[in-house]
């Protein structure tokens, strides 16, 4: 039986990967683990190499596939901030995404770049960026990884 790539990750790399999969930025991962931003970047480079990922979304989806995180483990970006987020700023429980936004989100969750999404949907990259801005606002995401994990949670991606 072939050894899983996760077995080759150090405990610290597993910690970093788990936090990345929850949607935390490098800066928040560094704060959470009390390490520097540069150390986080070094760990991520090593993780990507060991698991064969080329970007954060692939790494986050890999972490989910090996059970490091569950479908409800998406971090609230304000969770580690000093001030609590007011209730009215919380993302809606079921945002009304348009059909096009759902399509863009589905392709993003499959790891496609803005350029590839634009080609696939026959729209401009600027239009993709506009859709992503709207999606992020509606679902309360601050970056691609959070959006991809959200898409998986609601069934838009495998």
TIVODO-274109 format. One record per residue (C-alpha): residue in three letters; x, y, z. Coordinates in Angstrom, 1 decimal. Each point is the difference from the previous one (the first is absolute). Layout:
REM TIVODO-274109
+------+--------+--------+--------+
! resn !   east !  north !     up !
+------+--------+--------+--------+
!  ALA !      X !      Y !      Z !
...
+------+--------+--------+--------+
***
This chain:
REM TIVODO-274109
+------+--------+--------+--------+
! resn !   east !  north !     up !
+------+--------+--------+--------+
!  UNK !    0.0 !    0.0 !    0.0 !
!  UNK !    1.3 !    3.4 !   -0.9 !
!  UNK !    0.7 !    2.5 !    2.8 !
!  UNK !   -2.3 !    3.0 !    0.1 !
!  UNK !    1.8 !    3.3 !   -0.6 !
!  UNK !   -1.5 !    1.3 !    3.3 !
!  UNK !    2.2 !   -2.6 !    1.8 !
!  UNK !    3.0 !    2.0 !   -1.4 !
!  UNK !   -1.1 !    3.3 !    1.5 !
!  UNK !    1.5 !    1.1 !    3.3 !
!  UNK !   -2.3 !    0.7 !    2.9 !
!  UNK !    0.5 !    3.8 !   -0.5 !
!  UNK !   -0.8 !   -0.4 !   -3.7 !
!  UNK !   -3.2 !   -1.8 !    0.9 !
!  UNK !   -0.8 !    2.9 !    2.3 !
!  UNK !    0.6 !    2.5 !   -2.7 !
!  UNK !   -2.0 !   -2.0 !   -2.6 !
!  UNK !   -2.9 !   -0.4 !    2.4 !
!  UNK !   -0.1 !    3.8 !    0.6 !
!  UNK !    0.3 !    0.7 !   -3.7 !
!  UNK !   -2.9 !   -2.4 !   -0.7 !
!  UNK !   -2.1 !    1.9 !    2.5 !
!  UNK !    0.6 !    3.1 !   -2.1 !
!  UNK !    2.5 !    1.9 !    2.1 !
!  UNK !    2.5 !    2.4 !   -1.8 !
!  UNK !    3.7 !   -0.5 !    0.4 !
!  UNK !    0.1 !    2.9 !    2.5 !
!  UNK !   -2.8 !   -1.6 !    2.2 !
!  UNK !    1.7 !   -3.4 !   -0.2 !
!  UNK !    3.2 !    1.6 !    1.2 !
!  UNK !   -1.8 !    1.7 !    2.9 !
!  UNK !   -1.9 !   -3.2 !    0.9 !
!  UNK !    3.3 !   -2.1 !    0.1 !
!  UNK !    2.2 !    2.8 !    1.3 !
!  UNK !    2.4 !   -0.2 !   -2.9 !
!  UNK !    1.0 !    2.6 !   -2.7 !
!  UNK !   -1.8 !    0.6 !   -3.3 !
!  UNK !    3.2 !   -1.2 !   -1.7 !
!  UNK !    0.0 !   -3.3 !    1.9 !
!  UNK !   -3.6 !   -0.5 !   -1.1 !
!  UNK !    1.0 !    0.5 !   -3.6 !
!  UNK !    2.9 !   -2.4 !    0.4 !
!  UNK !   -2.4 !   -2.7 !    1.5 !
!  UNK !   -2.5 !    0.6 !   -2.8 !
!  UNK !    2.7 !   -0.5 !   -2.7 !
!  UNK !    1.0 !   -3.2 !    1.6 !
!  UNK !   -3.6 !   -1.2 !    0.3 !
!  UNK !   -0.8 !    0.9 !   -3.6 !
!  UNK !    3.0 !   -2.0 !   -1.1 !
!  UNK !   -0.8 !   -3.0 !    2.2 !
!  UNK !   -3.6 !   -0.3 !   -1.0 !
!  UNK !    0.3 !    1.1 !   -3.6 !
!  UNK !   -2.1 !    3.2 !    0.3 !
!  UNK !    0.6 !    3.1 !   -2.0 !
!  UNK !   -2.1 !    2.5 !    2.0 !
!  UNK !   -1.9 !    0.5 !    3.2 !
!  UNK !   -3.3 !   -1.3 !   -1.2 !
!  UNK !    1.5 !   -3.3 !   -1.1 !
!  UNK !    1.7 !   -0.3 !    3.4 !
!  UNK !   -3.2 !    0.9 !    1.9 !
!  UNK !   -2.0 !   -2.6 !   -2.0 !
!  UNK !    2.7 !   -2.6 !    0.7 !
!  UNK !   -0.2 !    0.8 !    3.7 !
!  UNK !   -3.8 !   -0.6 !   -0.1 !
!  UNK !    0.5 !   -3.2 !   -2.0 !
!  UNK !    2.3 !   -1.5 !    2.7 !
!  UNK !   -2.3 !    1.1 !    2.8 !
!  UNK !    2.1 !    2.9 !    1.5 !
!  UNK !   -3.1 !    2.1 !   -0.1 !
!  UNK !   -3.7 !   -0.5 !   -0.4 !
!  UNK !   -2.7 !    1.8 !   -2.1 !
!  UNK !   -0.8 !    2.4 !    2.8 !
!  UNK !    3.6 !    0.8 !    0.9 !
!  UNK !    0.3 !    3.2 !   -2.0 !
!  UNK !    1.5 !    2.6 !    2.2 !
!  UNK !   -1.7 !    3.3 !    0.7 !
!  UNK !    2.8 !    2.5 !   -1.0 !
!  UNK !   -0.9 !    2.1 !    3.0 !
!  UNK !    0.3 !   -2.9 !    2.5 !
!  UNK !    3.6 !    0.8 !    0.8 !
!  UNK !   -0.4 !    3.8 !   -0.2 !
!  UNK !   -0.3 !    1.9 !    3.2 !
!  UNK !   -3.4 !    1.6 !   -0.6 !
!  UNK !   -3.1 !   -2.1 !   -0.4 !
!  UNK !   -2.0 !    0.3 !   -3.2 !
!  UNK !   -3.4 !    1.6 !    0.4 !
!  UNK !   -2.9 !   -2.3 !   -0.8 !
!  UNK !   -1.2 !    2.2 !   -2.9 !
!  UNK !    3.4 !   -0.6 !   -1.7 !
!  UNK !   -0.3 !   -3.8 !    0.0 !
!  UNK !   -0.4 !   -1.6 !   -3.4 !
!  UNK !   -3.5 !   -1.1 !   -0.9 !
!  UNK !   -0.8 !   -3.6 !    0.7 !
!  UNK !   -1.2 !   -0.6 !   -3.6 !
!  UNK !    1.2 !    2.7 !   -2.3 !
!  UNK !   -1.8 !    0.4 !   -3.3 !
!  UNK !    2.7 !   -0.7 !   -2.5 !
!  UNK !   -1.0 !    0.4 !   -3.7 !
!  UNK !    0.3 !   -2.9 !   -2.3 !
!  UNK !    3.2 !    1.6 !   -1.5 !
!  UNK !    1.5 !    0.6 !    3.4 !
!  UNK !   -0.7 !   -3.7 !    0.9 !
!  UNK !    1.8 !   -1.0 !   -3.2 !
!  UNK !    3.0 !    2.2 !    0.7 !
!  UNK !    0.2 !   -1.2 !    3.6 !
!  UNK !   -0.2 !   -3.7 !   -1.2 !
!  UNK !    2.9 !    0.5 !   -2.4 !
!  UNK !    2.0 !    1.9 !    2.7 !
!  UNK !   -0.5 !   -2.9 !    2.4 !
!  UNK !    1.4 !   -2.3 !   -2.7 !
!  UNK !    3.2 !    2.0 !    0.2 !
!  UNK !   -0.3 !    2.0 !   -3.2 !
!  UNK !    1.7 !    3.4 !   -0.3 !
!  UNK !   -2.0 !    3.1 !   -1.0 !
!  UNK !    1.3 !   -0.3 !   -3.5 !
!  UNK !   -1.1 !   -3.7 !   -0.4 !
!  UNK !   -3.4 !    0.9 !    1.5 !
!  UNK !   -0.4 !    2.8 !   -2.5 !
!  UNK !    0.9 !   -2.3 !   -2.9 !
!  UNK !   -2.3 !   -2.8 !    1.2 !
!  UNK !   -3.0 !    2.4 !    0.3 !
!  UNK !    1.0 !    2.2 !   -3.0 !
!  UNK !    0.1 !    3.2 !    2.1 !
!  UNK !    2.8 !    2.4 !    0.8 !
!  UNK !    2.4 !   -0.3 !    2.9 !
!  UNK !   -1.4 !    3.3 !    1.3 !
!  UNK !   -3.5 !   -1.5 !    0.0 !
!  UNK !    1.3 !   -3.0 !    2.0 !
!  UNK !    1.6 !    2.4 !    2.5 !
!  UNK !   -3.3 !    1.9 !    0.3 !
!  UNK !   -1.9 !   -3.2 !    0.6 !
!  UNK !    2.5 !   -1.1 !    2.6 !
!  UNK !   -0.2 !    3.3 !    1.9 !
!  UNK !   -3.8 !   -0.4 !    0.1 !
!  UNK !    0.3 !   -3.7 !    1.1 !
!  UNK !    2.5 !    0.9 !    2.8 !
!  UNK !   -2.3 !    2.7 !    1.2 !
!  UNK !   -3.1 !   -2.3 !    0.0 !
!  UNK !    1.7 !   -3.0 !    1.7 !
!  UNK !    2.3 !    2.0 !    2.4 !
!  UNK !    3.2 !   -1.3 !   -1.5 !
!  UNK !    3.2 !    2.0 !   -0.1 !
!  UNK !    2.0 !   -2.2 !   -2.5 !
!  UNK !   -0.2 !   -2.8 !   -2.5 !
!  UNK !    0.6 !   -2.8 !    2.5 !
!  UNK !   -2.9 !    1.0 !    2.2 !
!  UNK !   -2.2 !    0.2 !   -3.1 !
!  UNK !    1.1 !   -3.4 !   -1.3 !
!  UNK !   -0.7 !   -1.6 !    3.3 !
!  UNK !   -3.4 !    1.6 !    0.2 !
!  UNK !   -0.7 !   -1.3 !   -3.6 !
!  UNK !    0.8 !   -3.5 !    1.2 !
!  UNK !   -2.1 !    0.4 !    3.1 !
!  UNK !   -3.1 !    0.9 !   -2.1 !
!  UNK !    0.6 !   -2.7 !   -2.6 !
!  UNK !    1.4 !    2.1 !   -2.9 !
!  UNK !    3.2 !   -2.0 !   -0.2 !
!  UNK !    1.0 !   -3.6 !    0.7 !
+------+--------+--------+--------+
***
